Amino acid sequence: MTVCLPEGDLARAKNHEPDSTWPTMIEVVAWFGKGGRKGHRKSVIIPADQFFGHGAYGAPLSGEQLIGMVNQLRKKD
């Protein structure tokens, strides 16, 4: 004998799957000097897998790691 459980209110709601598209690369840009964008531009490109924690990366990029990348840009000649 099978038991039929009643359906809840959410069972009748339309379900929309979230968009699963991700960027392939993330670029972090830092401007140095006076005048905002008139200064010196430095950037680093991060693979999206590293930023979001997909693929071979176990966790998303932490704030400390991102701050370290900005510090490397600051020290880069």
Buried (B, 14 or more C-beta within 10 A) or exposed (E): EEEEEEEEEEEEEEEEEEEEEEEEEBEBEBBEEEEEEEEEEBEBEBBBBBBBBEEEBEEEBEEEEBEEBEEEBEEEE
